[in-house]
Amino acid sequence: MAASSFGQPTRDDIAKSIRPERLQHPYLFFNGEEKKALQQRIQSAKEPKTIMAALLAEGHRFLFVPVRDPAPLSPKHPRYAAEADEASQYAGEITRGAVTLAFLYQMTGEERYAKKAAEFALAICDLRSWVNPAHTFDIIYPRVWPWNVPDDQVVFSYDITAAARAINLATVYDWLYPVLSKHEKDKIRGALLENAITRVRGNYDFFWWSTSYRCNWSAICFSGLGVTALALAPEHPEILDVVSEAYTRLGLTFDQIGPDGGWQEGRGYYGFMMRWSTVFMDALKRLTNGKYDLFKHERIKSTPLDFVLYTLTANFEDSGGGPVGFTGSVNKLVAETGNATGAWYRETFLGEGEDIFDIIWPRGTVPPAAPKEHSKIFQSINWAVMRSDFLDPSTVTIACKAGYNDDPHHGHLDCGQFILTWQGIPFIRDIGRMRYDEQYFNEDRWLYPYASSAGHNLIFVNDEQQIPAKLKNKPWKQGIGGEILTFQTGEKRDYVLMDPTHAYPGRELKKWRRSIVLEKPDVTLVLDEVDAAPGSKIEARFFPGRAPGRSSNEREPGVGFQRASVEYRVLPDHVVFSSGNRHHLVLIPVVLENTFTIGEDKLPAVAVTENASLDWIPFFGTVTKARSNVTLIGTIVAPLDDPKEAGPLAKTARIMQSKPGEVQVSFGTGEKEHRWVFEKAVGGYVLKN
């Protein structure tokens, strides 16, 4: 285990700060005195009062939900099943019931809530396994392991599902402790020890997630262990070494967040990771009187929510676009860091809280402040977003990424990808992720268009696709991918230059540089410089927008976002996009000193699931044949007041060699003319200011 930049306390260090012999339940997230403040908050503040009303209604139902004996058994292949399996649904229901009723007991003192919560808690203890059946040996063993994980992984007896269940049961134990019988306390304590602590403690490095610090699993699994150890500290102070380990490993995970806040795994999984991490972080900070405070980790303190804010339209990887984040944990991050931009994101995009932790961690007093800059590069992961305004849907937002194809867990082979969003609609989209099946995380992942380069807005030479940096039981290939070479932002124009060359094997595509210019507020130019042998077929592929499926980590659309389908019509020299009868765009290709066609096609996709149906994913592409070693393809995208304007506008589009070492792209006439000049520099063409 590498040293954490945030320190590595010992068990004795933790014990001296916590003094477990003095702890009296409840203490994890509030104590007896603080409970009074929560009760007052519920009475006096609108949002907590509304949440409490919902909890009381749900609690009334939970009082009469029967415990099933025996509990439903999990299917051997849950990700093959057409619907959520009965066992998972049941486990989720009794877990929600236990937490809800335990909280209601603490807030109201009514013992009927405690009695039923205890019944659910004991039923959780009786579940045959806490591990998601999709993460058992036969299913997870073929997985291609992520960064910092040895290939030979064989132990899968604790996972993120078990971690979440441990957090929930430990919370119930803390809230019900004063009214539990000795038998009930011992059974819950035993289940927490058997299903979390003892199977992992001292054996950390047998678990793949223990060193996978660029994956949400590491922080979530250790948070489950840490909260459990804190809940059991009075009875078992010896397991405070687990708290030390969790603190250290979360520090190592947070070290992998970029200095700019970037998280390579994607924005939805950043939110998911922080949902469970903040639970452990808060409990530990409280119990050590602030001595061990992961909220002060520099990567959390400085930019806790910049990544999910700036990348609002960027549903790259297996993650989601639009607002993401669990409101309670976002409230907590804002309160602990005092981050005004995070407060603005919370107030502007996330809506009303609905969870118990929105009462425990309410919206704070940090004054929201809209970010001064609207565009941002996350250099640490080679993502960039260009926009004129966060809230004005009439402006275009371009999200683009380069980066390295070295995340076989949630990454896609999409170096050079971009998304164009206008009127809250992704007119040129990322197709997102598919429903997870059993094959999606092994090498078959790269057969699915959702993860392969085939399903992305990229350049293809003779149909050559990008390659991953890691295959099962094969050594890592370094440098597979590319970087954002230039990022410029200004009042009138933003510019990105990417070089995705080394994402490809190099047999057909020898070099590729992609320039993207956002002429604010709503005109876009993409210039692709492609080096390939004369006679090669070159395709610039685009996926037109349609109503996207929602990621499990994505909230409902917020301000400025729609789930609207996009229709498109391919004509000989341009493509017209329409969303309903209101919003229209034109896409106009131009190729330097060459002819082109615009071809239409579609990709088949079908998950390995019960009763699965074949899905066709439509796309179109500008196709040309290389006349020389370097081919320049321009793509202009602009709004239309009327689709009838598209044809005449396309006729004005030009790309020409204006003088040696300089290329000019233009379209439009008169006051509406746009002109861009690119000059030849070391490595290729660059936008000339």
N, C-alpha and C positions, 0 to 999 in steps of 0.2 A: 504494500500500500504506500503510495506516494504521500509525502507530507502535505497537509492542507495549509493553504496560505492563511487560514483563519485559526490555526492552533489545534493542538491535540491534548485536551485535558485527560487526566487519569481518572479511574473510578474514585479514588480518594478525593481528588479535586472536586468532582461532582458531589460526592457525599458531604463534604464540608460545607458546600454552598446550600445544599437542599435540606440537610438535617432531617432525614426521613423519620426519625423517631418523634418529631414534633408535628408531623403532618396529620391533619384531621380532614376526612372527606366531608363535603366536596372540596377539592383544591385544584384540579387540573386547569379549569378555565374560569372559575370564580369560586370564592370561598363564602362562608356564611354571611360576612358583612357585605361583600360585593353583591350577593344575591338580592339584597334589599334595593340596591341601585337598579338591578335588572327589573325587579318588580315595579319600581317606580317608573322606569323607562316604558314599560308595557302600558302603564296607565296614562302616561302623559304625552308620548310621542306617537304620531300617526302611523308610521311604518311598522314599528314594533307592535303596536296595538292590532294592526291589520294582520300581521303574521301570527300573532297569538290567537286571534279569532279563528284563523285557518287551522292552526295546530289543535285547538280545542275541538273543532269539528272533526278533524281527522282522528284525534284521540278518542272521540266518542265511538267512531267506527272500530278502531283498533281494540277497544274494550271487548268487542264481541267477535273478533276474528279468531276462529278456533286454531289451536296448535294441532298440527297433524302428526300422528304417531302410527306408523313410521313416516318420516319425512319423505317426500318424493326423491327418487334416485336420479342422479344426473345421467344423461345419455353418454355413451362413449365418444360420440362425435357431435358435440353441441353445435359446432360451426357448420355442420352439414344440415342440421335441422332447419326447416323453413321458418319456424317461429322461435322466439325465445323459449328455452326449455323450461319445463314446469319447476324443476328443482331450483334453478337460478331465480325464477320469479318468486318462489316461496321464500327462499333464503333472503332475498331483498326485502320482501314484505315484512317478515318478522324482525329483521334488523331495523328497518325504518320504524316499525311499531315500538320496538324496545327503546330506541333513542327518543322518539317523540313522547312516549308516556313517561319515561324517566325525567325528561325535562319538565313536563307538565306537573309531575309530582314535586319537583323542586320549586316551581313557581307557585303552585296552589296549596301544597301540603296534603292533597287528597290521596289517601292510601290506596284507593282503588286503582289509581294510575300506577302506583308502585307495584302493586300485586300483579297486575297484568304485565307490566314491563319485565318483572322478574320471571314470569312464565315464559315470555318470549326469549329472554336472555338464556334461560336454561335450555330452551329448544335450540338456540344457536350452538350451545355447547354440545348438543347431541348430534349435530350435523356430522355426517361421516367424514367430510373433508371441507376445509375452508378454501382450498385451491380451486381456481377456475378449471373445470375439466378440459378446457382448450389448452391449458398449460401443463398437462400431464405428459409423461415421458414420451409415449408413442406419437403424440402430436407435435410437441415442441422440440423434440430431439433433432429433427432435420433442419431446424432454423439456422439461417446464416447469422452468426453472432456479430453484434455491433463492435464498435471501437473499444479497445482495451479489454477485450474478453478473449481468453484462450479458446481454441476450437473444441477441445474435448470437454464438453459439458454433459453431466449425467444426473445431477441432483436438482429436482424441481418440486420440492415439497413445501415451498413458501413462495408466494407471488404477490402481485399488487392487489388481487382480490382478497387474499388472506390478510394483507396489511390493512386494507380498508376495514375489514371485518374486525380485526384486532383493535383498531382505533375506536370503532363504534362500541364494541363490547367493553373495552376499558373505560370509555366514557360513561356507559350505563353503570358499570361497577362503581365508578366514582360518585355518580349521582344517587344511586340506590343504596349505597353502603350502610347508611344509618338504619335502614329497615330490613336488610337482608338477614336471614337466619345464618347460622354458622355453616350449615349444609350448603345453602345457596352461595355463600361467599366462597367456600372451598371449591365448589363445582366450577364456578366462573373463573376463579383463580387458576384452577387446574387446566381448564380449557385454554386460557391465555398462555400459560406456560407451555403446554403441549403443542399448541398449534402455531405459536410464534417463537417464544424465547428459546426454549431448549433445543428445538430443531435447528436453530441458526447460531445461537451464541457459541462463540469459539470455533465455528465451522464456516465463517463468512465466505471464505474464498472458494468453497465448493459451489457457491451459487453464482450464476453468471452475472446477475445484476449488481453484485457487490462492488465490482470495479467498473461498471458501465456508466461512467459519470456524465456522458453526453446523452443519456437516455432517462426518461422520466421514471423508469422502474427503480433506479437506485435510490433516489430521494424518497419515493413513496414507500418502498419496502423498509428502509431504515426509519422512516417516520413512524410506521406501524410498530416497529420494535421499540423505538424510543418512547412513544406514548404509553405502550404497555408496561415497560419497565418503570416509568414514572408512577403509573397507577398502582403498581404492586410494590413500590419502594418501602413502605412501612413494614410489610411482611417479609420482604426479600431485599434488604439493602445491598446484598452481594451482587445483584444483577444491575446495579448502577453502572457497571462497566459497559453494559449495552447502551446506556444513554451517552456515555463518552464516545462509543463507536459511532452511534447515529449522528451525534454532533459533528464528529470529524468527517464522516462520509458525506453529510450534506454540505459541509464546507468544500469538499473536493468536487462535488457536483456543481455548486455555485461558482467554483473557479472556472468552469467550462462555459458559463455565460460570458458573452463577449463584453469587453469594456463599454461597448455601445448598447448593451442589452440584448444583443442577438442570440437566438437559441436555434441551432441548426435543425433540430427535430421538428420545428414548426410551432406556430403560435398556439394552436389548440392544446398541444401537449405541454407547452410551457404553462398554460393556464391550469391544466390538469395536475401537473407536478406541484404547482404552488398551492392548489386547493388543499392537498394533503400535507404538504410541507409546513404551511403556516400553522396547522394544528399543533405539530410538535414544537415548532419554533416558539409559539406563544406560551405553551405549557412550560417549556424549559426556561424561557426568560422569566416568567412569573415566579417559578419555584426557586430560581437562583438569584432572585432580586436583581436581575439584569446583568449578572456577571457573564453568563453565557448566552449571548444575544446574537443569533444569526441574522436578525434584521439589520445588523450593522455590517454584515459582509459587504464589501465595497460594491460587488456586482448587483446586490439587492438594493442597497441604500441609494446608489447614484441614479439608477434607471430601472425602477421596479416594474414599470408598465409601458415604457417607451416602445418596446418591441410590438406589443399587441395593439397599441394605438396607431403607430405609423403604418403598420402592415394590414390595416383593416380590410383591404380588398385582396389580400395575398393568401389564397387558400393553397399554397404550395405544400408539397410533401403529403402525408396522410392526414393533414390537419385541416382546419376550417378557416374560411374568410368571415368577414363580418365580426360583430362583437363576440368576444370570447372572455371567459373568466367567471368564476363563481363570486357573486357579489360580496359575500362575507369575507372571503380571503382578500379580495380587492380592497374592501374597506380597511382591513387590517394592514395591508401593505402600505396604503396611503397614510394611515394614522401613524404607523411606526417610522416611516421614512420622511414624513412631512412633504411628500412630493406633490407639488401643485398641479403638474401636468397629469399625474395619475388621478388626482381628484377630479380634474376636468373630464378625463376619459370615463371615470365612474359615473359622474353626473350626466354626461352627455349621451352615453351609448348603452349603458347597462340596465337602465330601468329600475323597477321596484325590486327590493329584496324579498325572498320568499322562504328563507331557511332559518333554523334556530340560530345559526351563527351570525345572521344579520341582526339578531337581538343582542347576542353576546359581544359581537364586534360591529357596532352600528356605524352608520356614516359619520365621519368625524367632522372636525372643525377646520380642517386644512382648506383655505380658500382656493377654489378651482382657478386655474389659469390656463387659457388656451395656449398651445405651443406657438412660439414666435415664428418658427420655420415650419412649413407645411411638407417639405420634402426631406428625405433623409436617406443616407447610406448606412447600412449595417456592414461595415467593412470586415468585421470578424467572421461573418458567414457569407459575404458577397451577395447580399440582397440590397435592393434599392427601391424606393418608392418616390415617384414624382407626381406632384399635384399642385393646383392653385389654391385649393381650399378644402377643408375637411367636410364642410357641411353643405356647400353649394352643389347640388347634383348636376347642374348644367356645365360643370367643369369636368375635364377628363382626369382620371387617375391612372397612371401606369405603374404596375408593380413588376419588377424583373429580378432575375436571380442568375448568378453564375454559380460559383462554389464548387465543391468537390463531391464526386459520386461515392463518398465513403461512409454513407449511412445505410447499410443494407436492412436496417430495421424499419424505419419510416421514410427513408429518402426515396426520391424518384430520379431517373436518369434524364434530367431536365435542364442541364446546364445551358444557359442562353434563353430560357423560357421567359415570356412576359404575358401579362394580363392587362387588357384595356377595359376600364370601367367608366361608363358615362350614364348619367341619369340613374345612378345606383344599380346599373345592370352591367354584368360582364359581357360586353359584346364580343370580345375575343377572350376566351376563357381558359382556365386550367380545368380539366375535366374532373379533378378531385381524386378521391379514392373510392374503391369499390367496397362492398360489404366484405369484411374479413372472412375468408374461408381458411381451411387448414393448410393450403398450399401457399398462401400469400406471403408468408415470411421465410419460405425456403427459396431455392433457386428458381422455382417456377414463378416467383414474383416478377421476374423480368420478362415473362411471357404475356403478362397482363398489360393492356395499353395504358392503364392508369399509372403504372409504375415505370414502364419502359419509355424510351424516348419516342416511340411510335405515336404515343398519345399526347404529344406536346407541340407547342408552337416553335418549331426548330427548323434547322437546315438539314437536308438529307442529300448526300451525294451518292448516286447509284444505290439508293435505299440503305446505305450504311447507317447503323444506329450506334448510340453511345454505349459504353460498357461500364460495369460496376468495378469498384476497387477491390471488392471482396467476394469470393465464392466459397462454398462450403469446403472446409479442410484444405484450402489453398492459401498461400501467403498473400498478405496485403500488397496491392500495387500502389505505390506512392505517386501522387501528382495526377491522378485521374480526375480531370475536371478543368476548371478555369477560374478566372478572376474578373472582377470589375476593375478595369484599368483607369477609368476616368469617371468622376461624378462632379457635375457642376449644377448649381441651383441659383436662380435669380428671379427677379420680379416678373420678367417676361418669358423666360425660357429655362428649361431644365435639360440636362444632357447626361447620358450614360454611354460608356463604351465598354463592352465586354469582349473577352477572348475565351471562347469555350473549346478551342482547338483540341486540347488534350483530354476532353471527355470522350473522344472517338478513338478507335484503334489505329487510325492513321493510314489505312490502306487506300481509301478513296478520298476522303476529306483531308486535305493536307494542312489547311489553315482556314479559320473562320473568325472574323471580327464582326460584332454586331453593334452598330450605333443606334441609339434611340433618342429622338429629340421630341420633347413636349413643348410645342409652341403654345404658350398659355393664352387662353384658358382651355382650348379644346381641339387643337390640330396636332397630329402625331406623324412623325416620319421615322421609319425604320430603314436603315441602310446596312445591308449585309454584304460584306466583302469575303468572297469564297475563293480559296485556292484549290483547284482540282485539275486533273489532266484534261486537255482538250478532248471534246467528245463526250465528257461525263454528263449524265443527267443530274441537274441540280433542282431541288424542290425547296421552296420556302412554304412551310405548312402552317395552316391556321385552323383553329377549332372555334366555330361560331358559338356564341353563348346560347344556353338554354337553361331552363329552371334547374339549378343545382340541387343535389341531395344535401341534407344538412349533416355535418359531422356530429358525432355524439358529444363533442366538446364545444359545440357552437351554439350560441344563444339565438333566439329569434332575431330577424332583421331589426336593426335599430335605425337611427336617423340616417336618411339618405341611402338606404339599401332596399332593394326589391328582389323578389323571386319571380322575375318575369322571363318568359320565353322570348327568344329572338328568332325571327324568320330572316332568311337571306336568299338572295337571288344572284346566281353567277352569270355574268355576261362576258362577252369576249375580252373586254379590256378593263373590267371593274366588277366589284361585288357590292350590292346594296343590302344593308342590314336594316331591319325594321322591328321595332317593339310596339305591337299594337299599331295604331294609326298616328301615334304622337311623335315617336322618336326615330330618326333615321340617320344612318351613317353611310358613307361610301368608302370603300377600300380600293385604292388605285395602285397597281404595280407598274413599275418602270424598270427596264433592264438596259444597262449601258451597252450600246452598239450591238444589240442582239434582239431577237424575237422571243416571245414567250406565249404560253397558253395558261389558262386558269382551269385546272382540272378539279373535279369533284370525286370523292370516294367516301368510304365509311369503313370503320374498323369493327370487327365482331368482338364481343366480350360476353362471357358467361361465367358466373361464379360456380364453384363446385359445391352446390347446395341442393338440398331437396327441392324438387319442382322448379328448379331455376329455369328462367327463360332467356333466350339469346337477346342481347341488346346490341343495337348498331349505333356507333358513335360517328356522326358525320363530320367531315372536314373538307377543306378545299386547299389548293396550293398553287402558287406560281411556279411553273415548270419551264426550264430553259435548258439548252445544251451549251456547255462551255465551248467558246471559240478560242480562248487562250487560257493561260494558267490562272488568271484572276478574272472573276466575274463579279460585277456589282449589281445588286438587286435592291431597288428602292420600293418601299411600300408606304403610301400616304393614306392616312385615315382622317376623315374630316366629317363634321356634322352637316346635315342637309335640312333645309326648311321644307323641301318637297323632294320626294324621290326622283321626280322628273329632271331635277337639276344634275343628277349623277352623270348621265352620259356626256352632256356638254362640258362638265367640269373635268371628267376623265380625259377629254381631248386636249386639255391645256397642260397636262402633266408631262414633264420633260426631265430627262437625265442626260447630261452631256459633259464631255471633256472640255471645260471652258478654256484651259490652257495647260501646258505640260505640268503634271503633278497636282492638278486641281480638277475636281469634279463638282458640278453644280446640279442640284435638284430643284425643280420649281413646279408650281401649279397655281391655277387661278389667274384672274386678270384684274387690272386696275387696282383699286384700293384693297381688294381681297387677294392679291397675289402674295404667295409665300415663296421665299427663295432661301436655299441653304447651300453653303459652299464648304466642301471638304478638301483639305490639302494633304498631300502625301507626306507622311512623317516616317520616322524609324518604326518599322513594324506594320504600317498600313495607314489608311485614311483616318483623319481626325477632323471633327467639326471645327471650322475656322470662325472665330468670334468676330 
